[in-house]
Amino acid sequence: MKNRNRKWMMFGFSLLVMLLVVMAGIVYEFNQLKPENHFTTVPVIEAETGTKVMNVAKKDIPEQKKLDEETKEVKINTPVFNLLLIGSDQRKDEQVGHSDSMILVHVNLEKNKFNAVSIPRDTRVHLDSFGFTKLTSVQYIMQAKHGAQQGIEAAVAAVSKLMGVPINYYVETNYTGFQAMIDSVGEIEMNIPFEVTLTHPWNHENLNKVIPAGMQTLDGNMVTEVVTERYSLKNGEYGRQQLQVEALKGIAKKALSPGQVTKLPALIKTSSEYVIATNMTTTDMISLGLAVKDIDLDKQLNYQQITGTVQTMYDDVLKAKNSQIVVNPQKIKEVTGSFQ
């Protein structure tokens, strides 16, 4: 009887030890996911071909130190970094696509502040070995010549050079991916700042549908149609940029709502269904998601646009003139000066 009791005691003790080890592992993992613990180093994107990353003065980005040439990462004192969101027009079964929409987000998790700026797709940039062309074409050109990875890195590097700041993370999706992202969280509440008529929808049945201004409940199909419309908008591309930001806010609010936030790790693990390319790991995404779950996007997100003049100029890639946007360098400095 004593031996039997001793066996049960040993079994119970072993079970308790295993439980404590598991609990310690969970606590350790949770602590590691805290932004101040997780984001101690961040990568810096550099493309081997194409545009190069502009050197940034330490006074401009004090949190980012010298790049480690082996790991391509920099140490940061506080969880502060730059994230580029890219929407591609790449269709299913296609190998190349244009950077159709670009939003640069300066993330300050210490202050829980976010500065987002939309970058016009038709901005005039210089691509080494090719000449002047539109920013939207950089990814397409480099993908066709060097493949998907160098294509996305060249696009990121072009934005970095244009904006004069290092870019640490990027996330790219396309039409079908964006729709799948929304469908994964369900319908979202989206603020439509002005009436939108769908003149060039992806799905023909949506042609000429009108979405009135105001708060609307929309599914993935309709949100994706709205954020790609620009021809019927009074402000064209700049109006579309506003719609894109409102959609992202709606997705974030839904994904980080009390009823959804517990599903966040599972949602992120299925990100391959709607993310074409990213250098963020699963733990990067989870840590970022947990860090922003309690913020008020309407108050803690500062959104800006980069204005420029529309000019008909020669495109060295197309060997013809087209409509391009020439941005004001001073405006860019003003925008990045608010990154704090």
LINPESUL-V734566 format. One record per backbone hydrogen bond with DSSP energy under -0.5 kcal/mol. CO is the residue of the C=O (numbers start at 1). NH is the residue of the N-H. If there is no record, write none. Layout:
CO NH
CO NH
This chain:
1 5
2 6
3 7
4 8
5 9
6 10
7 11
8 12
9 13
10 14
11 15
12 16
13 17
14 18
15 19
16 20
17 21
18 22
19 23
20 24
21 25
22 26
23 27
24 28
25 29
26 30
27 31
28 32
29 33
30 34
31 34
34 37
34 38
35 39
38 40
38 41
40 76
42 74
57 60
57 61
61 64
63 65
63 77
67 69
68 72
68 73
72 44
73 68
74 42
75 65
78 80
79 109
81 107
82 168
82 169
83 85
83 105
84 86
84 171
85 103
86 88
86 173
87 100
87 101
88 175
91 94
98 89
98 100
101 87
102 119
103 85
103 105
104 106
104 117
105 83
105 107
106 108
106 115
107 81
107 109
108 112
108 113
113 108
114 116
114 302
115 106
116 304
117 104
118 120
118 306
119 102
120 123
121 136
122 325
123 135
125 127
125 133
126 128
127 130
127 131
131 127
132 316
132 317
133 125
134 137
134 138
135 138
135 139
136 99
136 140
137 141
138 142
139 143
140 144
141 145
142 146
142 147
143 147
147 151
148 152
149 153
150 154
151 155
152 156
153 157
154 158
155 159
156 160
157 161
158 162
159 163
160 164
160 165
166 168
167 45
169 84
170 279
170 280
171 86
172 276
172 277
173 88
174 178
175 179
176 180
177 181
178 182
179 183
180 184
181 185
182 185
182 186
188 190
188 218
190 192
190 216
191 193
192 214
196 211
197 199
198 208
202 204
203 206
204 207
206 209
209 198
209 211
210 212
211 196
214 192
216 190
216 218
218 188
219 223
220 224
221 225
222 226
223 227
224 228
225 228
225 229
226 229
230 233
233 236
235 238
235 239
236 240
237 241
238 242
239 243
240 244
241 245
242 246
243 247
244 248
245 249
246 250
247 251
248 252
249 253
250 254
251 255
252 256
254 257
257 260
257 261
260 263
261 264
263 267
264 268
265 269
266 270
267 270
268 271
270 273
271 274
271 275
274 276
277 172
281 285
282 286
283 287
284 288
285 289
286 290
287 291
288 292
289 293
292 295
295 297
296 299
296 300
297 301
300 114
300 302
301 303
302 116
304 118
305 307
307 328
309 311
309 326
311 313
311 324
313 322
314 316
315 319
315 320
320 315
322 313
322 324
324 311
324 326
325 124
325 327
326 309
327 329
328 331
328 332
329 333
330 334
331 335
332 336
333 337
334 338
335 338
336 339
338 340
